[in-house]
């Protein structure tokens, strides 16, 4: 059984605890959208007894096109995320894009996320580890799951044992990803709780020319399959109107569909972990 990482009394990653939902819109589009989305997800997760961490990005630093929206930036973005944390009593996470951001982001969030493209960048990992916050590292699309062992060691050798590893699909030819479910138990062997990113796993990178495409209709199938394998957290990007989202719309879950989407995953998770209602 993988070790437990305790965020707070009601949010535990690993062990045999129920999966944690990490969810929110891809990008901070506005304070209003973030606050309303976070409040609705909180209502749904409380109803379904799912531990919940809110996620949104203050900067989308790896957009396909230089003309794409990137977000409000670090200072305004963290201000909005801090409002979610304090006003709604929801733990928060966001991603960093260079080593200099770790300290300021770590002063606000509960979990620092390392983007998949940057998962081997030693300085970013070391600085994130030194904040002593939980560090969630997304497996690069270009890496085998066993390659993440070295990534874990970089965090641990920097004095931080609180590591999450996220599967988000692997490059499969041009403009496509495929999910190898074997990566979940493989990465769990490194004594790190594992997260499945169901929405980024259906991306079609660069598939729309100047932006990333996606096939959100496959998200439920992948999420259920991952729950059946066994996960410690589920990562979803959720938006009130994905077709009008400023980033990652083609692979996001519509907020109105979230409750029904989660119900079978809760049941599968309970079955796999031997828990009754």
Steps between C-alpha positions, in 0.01 A plus 500: 500500500639841401577753771247760609551870434271705722395839368251551779289270715237442231735490199745209491687374195603137503463219746157359437323836513227601255626678190546875518356714219734769365284713273428841355521693174821472301580869530392782730279685254338731756443525874127446448543180299751358747293575811175371350659185362680423825181548702299265277771230499518525879123450525516192275799342677348555843183329381701203371748500794801557274802690639561801273795721401440790259735551206540777243804646325611864527711465185479254213864528404505228233211602273522382139487855361657826616158660446317271747367622833734426790320616815522785752860441611649387827401786732136543398463125453622418849276770643196332344609152610557627854143630497376151411703357786386749763142577396397145408738302726632297207867396469658627178764400249657659195799440277836674484707552187844598625700457818456862613122453535518221757544713812224751426254233385589278796407785731139482381409154369473164674641297209753611241447343159786435259389495133574189297735680260710615799500183709876441461611860562715458808500860620121521484464173691755593766348843562150353516621238750656766721160666557407185698163497326360191333648482150287345224714410199335420169675225308640632175326379187847396384591287805444139596338465843813343652696811398307691767703328771785744439256789523378380839858469622567864405219611730589264783870587489395864535340419835136450403321164521160636388488401132202423276545358150248568224435292189374714212560288190801425282591623154374256237605607154413850384232708678379215716528356850430156637462390863682192623318410821803296608669830580278552806615193700853546362531854639333396824797268555707814571292545820327803352122535479385509137264740327322440172448806280201392296448819302855568377524134402250557219684799354604514137811717539513765230208326334320822412802665342543797734346326802465159659201285415343225703228236518314558825254219422771251604569658841238292690637173363859577593403629845303183579781280373754682717275472805476125437879474490525702821574871543558733791367809322314593183592817310232664287476831322143626534332804346143637488521527120798306359427601142562863596795437733819695430721193544459122464129520422488186279606270784324661799196365685190718505421610854133402466606141427750463783277339764378221273855457366636441851237261635626179332860591580411525869340155485799345320742658747303361795489154343873492425592622848251272678298780654126495562272799464 
